[in-house]
Amino acid sequence: MFAVGRRARGVLRRVPVWVWRLLMRAVSPGELRRFNAEPITGVRYWHDIDFVGDGIRSHRLDVMAPDAAADHTPEHGGALPVYVYFHGGGWTSGDKASLTKYCARQAAGGVVVVNVNYRMAPHFHLGHVLEDANAALRWVSAEIDGYGGDAQRIVLGGDSAGGQISALMTAASFQPELAEHHGLVPAVPAAQLKGLVQHCSIVDFSVFFDKGFVMSLNFIRMLLPQSTAPSGSTPAQRRHRLREAAHFMSPIEWLDSRCPPVFITTSERDFFYASNMNLIARLREHGVHVDTLVYGWGSANTEHTWQQNFRYPESQEVYRRLQAFITAVTVKV
């Protein structure tokens, strides 16, 4: 994804969906090898848990917990906070496997981490994606205590498209109109969501309509059910209806003063930089506590979703700040 980020700031504009999918597939094997080298020790791993029961890989999740997590049950002094993470990939590609080391790093710090797969476009639309995210949270609510986690203290997070998913699920927990639009009955109440983490996330869909934005408007069309795709007799009418549809995809439109504290990381090299900066400003207008880590153009390592690459000093700073954020927002009062 890093090379894609460089090209996006240079020559790529209005990338079609099929090109994006090709680029994501081209870098995924390298990401998997690079990001998961030298696995984290002191962590227990449970891979490919079927959280729906239908046997497909898109409905699998991994759980990572400190070796001593079994000692943190309610019977042994209290369970650990839970961090539920959704991978990115433009809603069309990606897999939880590339985030194993990132998630394990947080588990080693005293958190039970849940790393989630979900169905993806273009074969499935955003409603299916959010349905899967909700099903994963339902599983967490029912089962995570068996892994030493506390379902009353959950932080949601994600990178890129996964950030959008986690942010929409957070907003849906306190915005009935949004939940109803997507056919959701939130599996986890807002009171149990203690924080939100956003890494280079696409959280402001208004940027899709900006001239020169890297992703084409077909990404919005792709995320819609075929039966509700915007139509109209003129291009202006179709564009207006597309904006109306994007309203229900754009977390920035729904996150208000009821949002839990948020940790946002981005950089000027990230092609979703404007989206993230807009979210920071909007949340602060609403009085939401926002912790940020924003790198300038001079930080050459900080291309899109650099946070996954364990080797970078900038990534290590993300992990340190993230651990402090999760600890702070999940402290028992």
Secondary structure by P-SEA (a helix, b strand, c coil): caaaaaaaacccccccaaaaaaaaaacaaaaaaaaacccccccccccccccccccccccbbbbbbccccccccccccbbbbbbbbbbbccccccccccaaaaaaaaaaaccbbbbbbbbbcccccaaaaaaaaaaaaaaaacccccccccccbbbbcccaaaaaaaaaaaaaaccaaaaaaaccccccccccccbbbbccccccccccccccccccaaaaaaacccccccccccaaaaaaaaaaaaccccccccccccccbbbbbbcccccaaaaaaaaaaaaaaaccccccccccccccccccccccccccaaaaaaaaaaaaaaaaaaccc
